[in-house]
């Protein structure tokens, strides 16, 4: 038996992303095209020796840095193959945070409060120290996150972000648009929390007999 989950795709345009905080709203169903996408999707939930959770749960907090395995064109698209955070801004020194996913194209880093940028006096929301995030985003980049949905519902998301030049963000669910592009305003490189004013319908995770082991 296997459990089918939803795949959330996040499209970025010049926004530094930290994480989603998802809240349940009203019930809504999904259609057959979403089920087909989920069956054929080749990515896999991220996990490592420290992060052992694997599939992230909704409702709940979804961490962008734990985007799926699968590589360029499957789990993500990035305009550069180099990770400008892990192994770049954060030198490869054998530590988990500095080398987190450093061989992948998605640019990842973590919050530090010993410099002017992360410790900005303009912050409206203060993330926890050592919070992993996706940054250095460019127009057209995206990444996928596999999630386990407790209840078929329409969800809204609160996005914790930093932006020094503005941009847009949009979300797909199982290959279909869940939001239109939403404008993100630059806020002096400070950390803010923004609610995505659009519903994202997600289908409940459920058992399927189609892939039952022999």
C-alpha positions in Angstrom: 0.0 0.0 0.0 1.2 3.5 -0.7 0.0 6.8 0.5 -0.5 9.6 -2.0 0.4 13.1 -1.0 0.1 16.5 -2.6 3.0 18.3 -4.2 3.2 22.0 -3.6 5.3 24.0 -6.2 6.5 27.5 -5.2 7.4 29.9 -8.0 9.8 32.7 -7.0 10.6 36.1 -8.5 13.2 38.0 -6.5 12.1 37.1 -3.0 14.1 35.6 -0.1 12.0 32.8 1.4 12.1 31.4 4.9 9.1 29.2 5.5 5.3 28.8 5.2 2.9 28.7 8.1 -0.3 27.1 6.8 -3.8 27.5 8.4 -6.9 25.5 7.6 -9.9 27.2 6.1 -12.9 25.6 4.3 -13.3 22.2 2.8 -12.8 21.7 -0.9 -12.1 18.7 -3.2 -9.5 18.0 -5.8 -10.0 16.6 -9.3 -8.5 13.7 -11.3 -5.7 15.8 -13.1 -4.2 16.4 -9.7 -4.2 12.7 -8.9 -2.5 11.9 -12.2 0.2 14.5 -11.5 0.9 13.0 -8.0 1.2 9.5 -9.5 3.8 10.5 -12.1 5.8 13.0 -10.1 9.4 11.7 -9.7 10.5 13.8 -6.7 10.8 12.5 -3.2 10.5 14.1 0.3 13.7 15.4 1.8 15.3 13.8 4.8 18.8 13.5 6.2 20.6 12.4 9.3 19.4 15.4 11.3 16.1 16.1 9.6 14.3 12.7 9.8 10.7 13.9 9.5 10.5 13.5 5.7 7.1 14.5 4.4 5.9 17.8 6.0 2.4 18.1 7.4 -0.5 20.5 6.6 -1.9 22.1 8.5 1.4 23.2 10.1 4.7 24.8 9.3 6.3 23.9 6.0 10.0 24.6 5.7 11.1 25.8 2.2 14.7 24.5 2.7 13.4 21.0 2.9 12.2 21.0 -0.7 12.1 17.6 -2.4 14.9 15.4 -3.7 14.9 14.9 -7.5 17.3 17.5 -8.9 17.1 20.2 -11.5 13.9 20.1 -13.5 12.1 17.7 -11.2 12.3 18.9 -7.7 13.4 22.4 -8.5 14.6 24.9 -11.2 17.4 27.3 -10.4 19.1 29.6 -12.9 22.6 28.7 -11.5 24.0 25.3 -10.5 26.0 26.8 -7.7 24.5 27.2 -4.2 25.3 30.8 -3.2 24.5 30.1 0.4 25.8 26.7 1.6 29.4 26.4 0.6 29.4 30.1 -0.7 28.3 32.7 1.8 28.7 30.0 4.4 32.1 28.4 3.8 32.3 24.6 3.7 33.8 23.7 7.1 32.2 20.4 7.9 29.3 21.8 9.8 25.7 20.8 9.0 24.3 24.3 8.5 27.2 25.6 6.4 27.1 22.6 4.1 23.4 22.0 4.0 22.5 20.8 0.5 25.5 22.7 -0.8 25.8 20.5 -3.9 22.3 21.4 -5.2 21.4 24.5 -7.2 18.8 25.9 -4.8 20.5 28.6 -2.7 20.1 27.8 0.9 21.4 29.5 4.1 20.4 30.1 7.7 19.7 33.0 10.0 22.5 34.5 12.1 22.1 37.4 14.5 25.7 38.7 14.6 25.5 41.0 11.6 23.4 43.9 10.4 21.3 42.0 7.9 19.8 39.3 10.0 19.7 41.5 13.1 17.9 44.3 11.3 16.2 46.9 13.6 13.3 47.0 11.0 12.3 43.4 11.5 8.6 42.9 12.2 9.0 39.2 12.8 12.1 37.6 14.3 12.7 34.1 13.1 14.6 31.7 15.3 18.4 31.6 15.1 19.8 29.0 12.7 16.5 29.0 10.7 17.2 27.4 7.3 15.8 29.3 4.3 15.8 29.5 0.5 17.3 32.8 -0.8 19.0 34.5 -3.8 15.9 33.7 -5.9 15.6 34.9 -9.5 12.6 35.2 -11.8 11.3 31.8 -13.0 12.9 29.7 -10.3 10.7 27.2 -8.4 10.9 24.2 -6.1 8.5 21.4 -5.0 7.6 20.3 -1.5 5.7 17.1 -0.9 3.2 17.5 1.9 0.8 15.2 3.8 -2.6 16.8 4.1 -4.7 15.9 7.2 -8.0 17.0 5.7 -9.2 18.0 2.2 -9.6 21.7 2.5 -8.7 25.1 1.0 -5.7 26.5 2.8 -4.2 29.9 3.2 -0.5 30.4 3.9 1.4 33.0 6.0 4.8 33.6 4.3 7.8 34.6 6.4 10.1 36.4 4.0 12.8 39.0 3.4 13.0 41.0 0.2 15.5 43.7 -0.8 14.0 44.3 -4.3 10.4 43.1 -4.3 9.0 40.5 -6.7 6.2 37.9 -6.9 5.4 34.5 -5.6 2.9 31.9 -6.7 1.9 28.4 -5.6 0.8 25.3 -7.6 -0.7 22.2 -6.1 -0.3 18.9 -8.0 0.5 20.6 -11.2 -2.3 23.2 -11.1 -2.2 26.9 -10.2 -3.4 27.4 -6.6 -2.7 31.2 -6.6 -2.1 33.9 -9.1 1.3 35.7 -8.8 1.2 37.7 -5.6 3.3 40.9 -5.3 5.9 41.0 -2.5 7.1 44.5 -1.6 10.6 45.3 -0.7 11.0 46.2 3.0 14.6 47.4 3.7 15.9 43.8 3.9 13.8 43.2 7.1 11.9 40.1 8.0 8.1 40.2 7.6 5.2 37.9 7.6 2.8 38.1 4.7 -0.5 36.3 4.2 -1.1 34.9 0.7 -4.6 36.1 -0.1 -5.7 33.1 -2.1 -7.0 29.6 -1.3 -4.9 26.6 -2.1 -7.1 23.4 -2.4 -5.3 20.3 -1.1 -6.6 16.8 -1.1 -6.4 14.6 2.0 -3.6 12.0 2.0 -5.2 8.6 1.7 -4.4 4.9 1.0 -4.5 3.7 -2.5 -4.8 0.1 -3.6 -3.4 0.8 -7.1 0.2 0.3 -6.0 -0.2 -2.5 -3.5 2.9 -4.7 -3.2 2.6 -8.2 -4.6 
